[in-house]
Amino acid sequence: MRLIKGAGEKIRPIHIAGFLILFLVTAAFVFPVLISFMSAFKTNGEILKNPVAFPEGLYWGNFVFLFTRTQIPRAILNTLFLTVVSEVLIVLVVPLSSYAIARNPGVWTNGVYAFFIGGMMIPFQAYMISLFRELKFFGLFGTFSGTIIIYLSGAVAFGTLLFTSFIKTTVPVEIEESARIDGANIMQLFWKIVFPLLAPCTASMIILNGLGIWNDFLMPSLMLNSKRPVTLNVEIFHFVGQFNTRWGILFAGAVICIIPAIGIFIALQKYFIKGIAAGAVKG
């Protein structure tokens, strides 16, 4: 079986099979999001009657309830604060450490690099209790500061691997030598010469870590006091009960959580793709 495609290009059965597999995988990811958006504009009765049906009308009561009678506005601000502060610290710290490792090869830097990479191989559950005890000892358990520190330390391992490889393969040493000749010190050299060249890699880190922090449920639920407004996902979880669940409000909260994540990815996706492409070509 061969079909004609374009000017002499042929479509083979393997191409059709690949397209069908890709379509099914895409549908598996899109379908839950579509159901969430439709259910957000339904009453609880409509959802229980037919969860996959289109809404009979745009019911805005779920969103009105969330913004007027719950702690969702405060939870959104808390989530935004954690995400922005963590991202700023990640972008300030991780590229600097990666640059020091990439440009100063030696026993000590290689040891630090191996230590960072080794952290990726240890599951969080293996050191969770010890980490929380350490944070409690320093008075950071149950605080935003402690949560931000965990996010920053969690980004160091993969971030160091990403930035170090990118600097070694993409940033020419000759540019740095020229800047040194012109009298630039190490901080001027990094922030004015090297860091702008890391823009694709930085965008990739912002997307990966930003989406992870914004959508995180585990860490805020364990670290922060549940008696006060915490993060968006934790606040949404409060509408799930053992005997009764307000599905319309739950899906509306999920939509509120999804929209900023989609917006961030759409805004930065070209830089994300550029970073991947640069690494593929240069590597």
KAJOSUL-V46393 format. One record per run of one state. SS is the DSSP state (~ for helix, > for strand, _ for the rest). FROM is the first residue (numbers start at 1). TO is the last residue. Records with the same first field share a line. If there is no record, write none. Layout:
SS = FROM-TO ; FROM-TO
This chain:
_ = 1-2 ; 6-8 ; 12-12 ; 41-43 ; 50-60 ; 70-71 ; 104-106 ; 122-123 ; 138-143 ; 171-172 ; 182-185 ; 198-198 ; 215-217 ; 224-231 ; 238-239 ; 241-244 ; 246-246 ; 283-283
> = 3-5 ; 9-11 ; 240-240 ; 245-245
~ = 13-40 ; 44-49 ; 61-69 ; 72-103 ; 107-121 ; 124-137 ; 144-170 ; 173-181 ; 186-197 ; 199-214 ; 218-223 ; 232-237 ; 247-282
